Amino acid sequence: MATTTRTRAAAKSAAAKPASARRKGPGRTRPPKDDIPPLEWISAAVGLLCALVAIGFVGWDALVGERSPPSIEVRLVAVTPTPHGFVAEVEAINHGGSPAAQVAIEGVLSGQGEPETAQATLDYIPEQSRADGGLVFEHDPRVGRLVLRAKGFADAS
C-alpha cells in the first residue's frame, strides 16, 4: 500500500510541474512541431516539378500540336499457318496528327488463280501510334502477291 500511495504522489507532483521541468536529462529539447524536415521539402519540390512539366507538355500539344488527318500505313508482320488457312499478322501505323476509329484494313492476295480478299476492322489507332490485327487467307500469302491497305476510318476526335 505504501508503494501505491507513493506512486500516486509522484504522479501528482509530475503533473503539477511545467513541461520543461518534466524533461529528462539536461539539454534535451524537442524540435517544434511546425518544423518540416528537408526531405519532405525536397519530395514536395520534385512532385511540383513533375506536375508542372506534365501540364506544360499538355498545354504545348494543345497549342502547337499537329492537327493533320489520320494517315494509316499497313505492314505485314508475319504469316502463320493454321488448320483453317493462313493468318497474315498486320500492323497499322497512324502517321497522322489525329486518331482514327473503326479502321477498315483490306488485304488482296493474287498470283494463285482468282484474287483472294480478307478484311479486318481495328477499333482505334491514336495519332502517332500503331495497332495490330490479322487477316485470314486460304492460300499462303508468302507465295503470292499480297497488297495491304487501309480502306477507311471514322473520325475519333
C-alpha positions as CSV (number, residue, x, y, z in Angstrom):
1,M,0.0,0.0,0.0
2,A,2.9,2.3,0.7
3,T,4.0,1.8,-2.9
4,T,0.6,2.8,-4.3
5,T,0.5,6.0,-2.2
6,R,4.0,6.9,-3.2
7,T,3.3,6.3,-6.9
8,R,0.2,8.5,-6.8
9,A,2.0,11.2,-5.1
10,A,4.8,11.1,-7.7
11,A,2.3,11.3,-10.5
12,K,0.5,14.3,-8.9
13,S,3.8,16.2,-8.4
14,A,4.9,15.4,-12.0
15,A,1.6,16.7,-13.4
16,A,2.0,19.9,-11.4
17,K,5.4,20.6,-12.9
18,P,5.7,22.5,-16.2
19,A,6.6,20.6,-19.3
20,S,10.1,21.9,-19.4
21,A,10.8,20.6,-15.9
22,R,9.5,17.1,-16.8
23,R,12.1,16.5,-19.5
24,K,14.7,14.0,-18.5
25,G,18.3,15.0,-18.8
26,P,20.0,18.3,-19.3
27,G,19.8,20.0,-22.7
28,R,17.3,17.6,-24.3
29,T,14.8,19.6,-26.3
30,R,12.3,18.6,-28.8
31,P,12.1,20.4,-32.2
32,P,9.0,22.5,-32.6
33,K,6.1,20.6,-34.2
34,D,5.9,23.1,-37.1
35,D,9.4,22.3,-38.4
36,I,9.2,20.4,-41.7
37,P,12.1,18.0,-42.5
38,P,14.3,18.9,-45.5
39,L,13.5,15.6,-47.2
40,E,9.8,16.5,-47.2
41,W,10.6,19.8,-48.9
42,I,12.7,18.0,-51.5
43,S,9.9,15.5,-52.2
44,A,7.3,18.3,-52.5
45,A,9.6,20.2,-54.9
46,V,10.1,17.1,-57.1
47,G,6.3,16.4,-57.2
48,L,5.6,20.0,-58.1
49,L,8.2,19.9,-60.9
50,C,6.7,16.7,-62.3
51,A,3.2,18.2,-62.3
52,L,4.4,21.4,-63.9
53,V,6.2,19.5,-66.7
54,A,3.1,17.4,-67.4
55,I,0.9,20.4,-67.5
56,G,3.4,22.2,-69.8
57,F,3.5,19.3,-72.3
58,V,-0.3,19.0,-72.4
59,G,-0.6,22.8,-73.0
60,W,2.2,22.8,-75.6
61,D,0.5,20.0,-77.5
62,A,-2.9,21.7,-77.3
63,L,-1.5,25.0,-78.7
64,V,1.2,23.8,-81.2
65,G,0.5,20.1,-81.8
66,E,-0.1,18.7,-85.3
67,R,-3.7,18.5,-86.4
68,S,-3.4,16.6,-89.6
69,P,-5.9,13.8,-90.6
70,P,-5.0,10.2,-89.9
71,S,-2.5,8.7,-92.3
72,I,-2.7,4.9,-92.0
73,E,0.1,2.6,-93.2
74,V,-0.4,-1.2,-93.1
75,R,2.6,-3.6,-92.9
76,L,2.8,-7.3,-93.0
77,V,4.4,-8.6,-89.7
78,A,4.3,-12.4,-90.1
79,V,2.4,-15.2,-91.7
80,T,1.3,-18.1,-89.5
81,P,-0.2,-21.4,-90.9
82,T,-3.3,-22.7,-89.1
83,P,-5.5,-25.7,-89.7
84,H,-8.1,-23.4,-91.4
85,G,-5.8,-21.3,-93.6
86,F,-3.1,-18.7,-93.1
87,V,-3.1,-15.8,-90.8
88,A,-1.3,-12.7,-92.0
89,E,-0.5,-10.6,-88.9
90,V,-0.6,-7.0,-89.8
91,E,0.4,-3.7,-88.1
92,A,-1.4,-0.5,-88.9
93,I,0.6,2.7,-88.2
94,N,-1.1,6.1,-87.9
95,H,1.4,8.7,-89.0
96,G,-1.2,11.5,-88.9
97,G,-1.9,14.0,-86.2
98,S,-5.4,12.8,-85.3
99,P,-6.7,9.5,-84.0
100,A,-8.7,7.1,-86.2
101,A,-11.6,4.8,-85.2
102,Q,-13.1,1.7,-86.9
103,V,-10.1,1.4,-89.3
104,A,-11.0,-1.0,-92.1
105,I,-8.0,-3.0,-93.3
106,E,-8.0,-5.0,-96.5
107,G,-5.6,-7.5,-97.9
108,V,-5.8,-8.7,-101.5
109,L,-3.8,-11.9,-102.4
110,S,-3.2,-12.5,-106.1
111,G,-0.9,-14.8,-108.1
112,Q,-2.7,-18.1,-107.3
113,G,-5.7,-18.1,-109.5
114,E,-8.5,-15.8,-108.6
115,P,-7.6,-12.9,-106.2
116,E,-8.5,-13.6,-102.6
117,T,-9.6,-10.8,-100.3
118,A,-9.6,-10.6,-96.5
119,Q,-10.8,-7.7,-94.3
120,A,-10.4,-6.7,-90.7
121,T,-11.5,-3.7,-88.6
122,L,-9.3,-2.2,-85.9
123,D,-11.2,-0.3,-83.2
124,Y,-8.9,2.6,-82.6
125,I,-5.4,3.9,-83.5
126,P,-4.2,7.0,-81.7
127,E,-2.2,9.6,-83.5
128,Q,1.5,8.7,-84.0
129,S,0.7,5.2,-82.8
130,R,0.1,1.6,-84.0
131,A,-2.3,-1.3,-83.7
132,D,-2.1,-4.9,-84.6
133,G,-4.6,-7.3,-86.3
134,G,-4.8,-10.3,-88.5
135,L,-6.2,-11.3,-91.9
136,V,-7.1,-14.9,-92.7
137,F,-6.5,-16.4,-96.2
138,E,-7.0,-19.8,-97.7
139,H,-3.7,-19.7,-99.6
140,D,-0.2,-18.8,-98.3
141,P,0.4,-15.0,-98.6
142,R,4.2,-15.6,-98.8
143,V,3.8,-17.4,-102.2
144,G,1.5,-14.9,-103.9
145,R,1.4,-11.1,-104.1
146,L,-0.2,-9.5,-101.1
147,V,-1.4,-5.9,-101.2
148,L,-2.4,-4.3,-97.9
149,R,-4.2,-1.1,-97.4
150,A,-6.5,0.9,-95.2
151,K,-9.9,1.3,-96.8
152,G,-11.4,3.9,-94.4
153,F,-11.9,5.1,-90.9
154,A,-14.2,7.1,-88.7
155,D,-13.3,10.4,-87.0
156,A,-12.3,9.6,-83.4
157,S,-11.5,13.2,-82.2
